């Protein structure tokens, strides 16, 4: 697929150097999280609901990422899940999820990752260009990375999206929100999707889901409610591996809906999701 045009980069930066830094950031934070996980993880705070936790390690991981970025690229902005946004002057923004899959981390379920991306342009997904990203799966050490126009790799080996024969033979990843009302609606949507596909997988980390799509481990992915830090790094890994990453009703991927996969199958899945009102466009009550 055709990648977006490369914007002018500041102070000698290249996509390759930014990608290398994203890998170093994600793997360093991953080592901190892996080695520092206590036998019993304690919730430090909650965010959108009582089941949306923040742990001490979420905070420590993001602090390490911020310190490393400040040391290497002090003029770049930072958009992170757990801390205050940092303004920059370079035109580049680092988009950080210190632990994507915090509930899995809390319970000791394997799918949790550090997600690091760097984007050019305004710190708003609809306006930015993702330049590079890395998703480091902490439990097993797998590392996916991509750079704009450079392709995507897992542990240094190039990856490509799969090519299932049909929607009916496609394994589809998804996720559910923290709000009970939204989850109820997502369950209703699932009843419209599940009969038309091979099966569903719900692993609990959007960043890893997008990377599993990129390397052909799942065939399609959709989810409502993703924040920029949930999807920035995974999105460039997926697109550089040949996927389309989009929203519904002609819109971009984002909080309302993200759908990813091979172009022809994405078109079929988005039609089902639109008919099921999966983005809640027909109801203001669904959130």
C-alpha positions in Angstrom: 0.0 0.0 0.0 1.0 3.6 -0.5 2.4 5.3 2.6 1.6 9.0 3.3 4.2 11.5 2.1 7.1 12.0 4.5 7.0 15.4 6.1 10.1 17.5 6.7 11.8 16.3 9.8 13.6 18.6 12.3 17.3 18.7 13.3 18.6 15.8 11.3 16.1 13.3 12.4 15.3 10.4 10.1 12.5 7.8 10.2 15.1 5.2 10.9 16.6 7.0 13.8 13.2 7.7 15.3 12.2 4.1 14.8 15.4 3.0 16.6 14.7 5.3 19.5 11.1 4.0 19.7 12.5 0.5 20.0 15.0 1.5 22.7 12.3 3.3 24.6 9.7 0.5 24.5 12.2 -2.2 25.4 13.7 -0.3 28.2 10.3 0.4 29.7 9.3 -3.2 29.1 12.4 -4.4 31.1 11.4 -2.1 34.0 7.8 -3.4 34.0 8.8 -7.1 33.6 11.6 -7.1 36.3 9.6 -4.9 38.7 6.3 -6.7 38.7 5.5 -7.7 42.3 3.7 -11.0 43.1 0.6 -9.0 43.9 -0.1 -5.9 41.8 -1.8 -3.1 43.6 -4.1 -0.6 41.9 -2.8 3.0 42.5 -5.9 4.8 41.0 -8.7 4.4 38.5 -9.7 6.5 35.5 -12.9 6.3 33.5 -14.5 3.8 35.9 -13.8 1.5 38.8 -12.7 -1.2 36.4 -10.2 1.1 34.5 -7.1 0.8 36.7 -3.8 2.6 36.9 -0.9 0.8 38.7 2.3 2.1 40.2 4.2 0.5 37.4 2.1 2.3 34.8 3.3 5.5 36.3 6.9 4.4 36.7 7.1 3.1 33.1 5.8 6.4 31.7 8.2 8.4 33.9 11.1 6.4 32.5 9.9 7.0 28.9 9.6 10.7 29.6 13.0 10.9 31.1 14.6 9.1 28.1 12.9 11.3 25.6 13.8 14.5 27.5 17.5 13.3 27.4 17.6 12.4 23.7 15.0 14.7 22.1 14.3 17.6 24.5 12.4 19.7 22.0 9.8 17.0 21.1 6.3 17.0 22.6 4.9 14.1 24.6 1.3 12.8 24.7 1.1 10.0 27.4 -1.7 8.1 29.0 -0.7 8.6 32.6 1.0 12.0 32.8 0.6 15.6 31.8 1.1 16.5 28.2 4.5 18.1 27.4 4.6 20.9 24.7 7.4 20.8 22.2 8.9 23.0 19.5 10.2 20.5 17.0 6.9 19.5 15.4 7.2 15.9 16.6 5.2 14.3 19.4 5.8 11.0 21.2 2.7 9.1 21.9 3.1 6.8 24.9 1.2 3.9 26.5 3.4 2.7 29.4 1.4 -0.5 29.8 -1.3 -1.3 27.2 -3.4 -4.0 28.8 -3.2 -2.9 32.4 -6.0 -5.2 33.5 -4.0 -8.2 32.0 -0.9 -6.9 33.9 -3.0 -6.7 37.1 -4.2 -10.3 36.8 -1.0 -11.8 35.3 -2.6 -12.6 31.9 0.1 -12.5 29.2 -1.1 -9.8 26.8 0.4 -6.5 28.0 2.8 -4.2 26.2 4.7 -0.9 26.1 3.6 1.1 23.1 5.7 4.0 21.7 5.0 6.1 18.6 6.3 9.3 17.2 4.1 11.5 15.0 4.5 14.7 13.0 2.0 17.5 13.0 -0.6 18.6 15.6 -1.0 16.2 18.5 -4.4 15.1 17.2 -4.8 11.7 15.4 -7.0 13.1 12.6 -4.2 15.6 11.7 -0.9 13.8 12.4 1.4 11.6 10.4 2.7 8.6 12.3 6.4 8.3 11.5 7.5 5.3 13.5 6.4 3.1 16.3 7.3 0.1 18.5 5.1 -2.3 20.5 7.0 -4.5 23.0 5.1 -7.4 24.4 6.5 -7.6 27.9 5.5 -11.1 28.9 7.2 -12.9 26.0 9.6 -10.2 24.7 8.2 -10.0 21.1 8.9 -6.6 19.6 7.2 -5.2 16.6 8.3 -2.0 15.0 7.7 0.0 11.8 8.8 3.2 10.1 6.9 5.2 7.5 7.9 3.7 4.2 10.2 1.2 5.8 7.8 -1.7 6.4 7.1 -3.5 9.6 9.0 -6.2 11.5 8.6 -8.6 14.4 12.0 -9.2 16.2 13.7 -7.9 13.1 11.9 -10.1 10.6 9.6 -8.5 8.1 5.8 -9.2 8.6 2.8 -8.9 6.3 -0.9 -9.2 6.9 -2.6 -12.5 6.2 -4.8 -13.3 3.2 -7.8 -15.4 4.4 -10.0 -16.7 1.7 -13.1 -14.9 2.9 -14.7 -13.1 5.8 -16.2 -16.3 6.9 -12.8 -17.8 7.4 -11.3 -14.8 9.2 -10.2 -14.8 12.8 -11.2 -11.4 14.2 -9.7 -9.5 17.2 -11.7 -7.0 19.2 -12.0 -5.4 22.7 -14.6 -4.0 25.0 -14.9 -0.7 26.9 -14.9 -0.1 30.7 -18.3 1.5 30.8 -21.0 -1.1 31.5 -23.5 0.5 29.1 -21.0 0.5 26.3 -20.1 -3.1 26.9 -23.7 -4.1 26.7 -24.0 -2.4 23.3 -20.7 -4.0 22.1 -22.2 -7.4 23.1 -25.2 -6.7 20.9 -22.9 -5.7 18.0 -20.9 -8.9 18.5 -24.1 -11.0 17.8 -24.2 -9.4 14.3 -20.5 -10.0 13.7 -19.9 -13.5 15.1 -22.1 -15.5 12.8 -20.3 -14.1 9.7 -16.7 -14.8 10.7 -14.5 -17.8 11.8 -14.3 -16.7 15.5 -13.5 -13.8 17.8 -10.4 -13.3 20.0 -10.4 -10.8 22.9 -6.9 -10.5 24.2 -7.0 -7.2 26.1 -4.3 -5.1 24.4 -5.2 -3.1 21.4 -1.5 -2.5 20.6 -0.7 -6.2 20.5 -3.9 -6.9 18.6 -2.9 -4.6 15.8 0.6 -6.2 15.7 -0.9 -9.7 15.6 -2.9 -8.5 12.6 0.3 -7.2 11.0 2.0 -10.5 11.3 -1.0 -12.6 10.2 -1.8 -14.1 13.6 -5.3 -12.7 13.3 -7.0 -11.6 10.1 -9.1 -8.6 11.1 -9.5 -6.3 14.1 -12.1 -3.8 15.2 -12.7 -1.9 18.4 -14.6 1.1 19.7 -13.1 3.5 22.3 -9.4 3.5 21.5 -7.4 6.5 22.6 -4.5 7.8 20.6 -1.9 6.1 22.8 -3.7 2.7 22.4 -3.3 2.6 18.7 -0.6 4.9 17.3 2.3 2.5 17.3 0.1 -0.5 16.4 -1.5 1.4 13.6 1.8 2.1 11.8 2.9 -1.5 12.3 -0.3 -2.7 10.7 -0.3 -0.2 7.8 3.3 -0.8 7.0 2.5 -4.5 7.0 -0.2 -3.9 4.3 -3.3 -3.3 6.3 -5.9 -0.6 6.0 -6.7 1.1 9.3 -9.9 3.1 9.2 -13.1 4.2 10.9 -16.7 3.8 9.9 -18.9 5.9 7.6 -15.8 7.2 5.7 -14.2 8.5 8.8 -10.6 8.0 10.1 -9.7 5.4 12.7 -10.2 6.7 16.2 -12.2 6.6 19.4 -15.5 6.1 17.6 -14.3 3.0 15.8 -11.1 1.4 14.5 -11.2 -1.3 11.9 -8.0 -2.9 10.5 -7.1 -5.6 8.0 -6.8 -6.4 4.3 -8.8 -3.8 2.3 -11.4 -6.1 0.8 -12.2 -7.7 4.1 -12.2 -4.4 5.9 -14.9 -3.2 3.5 -17.1 -6.2 4.3 -16.6 -5.9 8.1 -17.2 -2.1 8.1 -20.5 -2.7 6.3 -21.6 -5.1 9.1 -20.5 -2.8 11.8 -22.2 0.2 10.3 -25.5 -1.8 9.9 -25.1 -2.8 13.6 -24.5 0.9 14.7 -21.3 -0.3 16.2 -20.0 3.3 16.6 -23.2 4.3 18.4 -23.9 7.0 15.7 -27.7 6.3 16.1 -27.8 6.8 19.8 -26.4 9.5 22.1 -27.1 7.3 25.1 -24.4 4.7 24.3 -21.4 6.9 25.0 
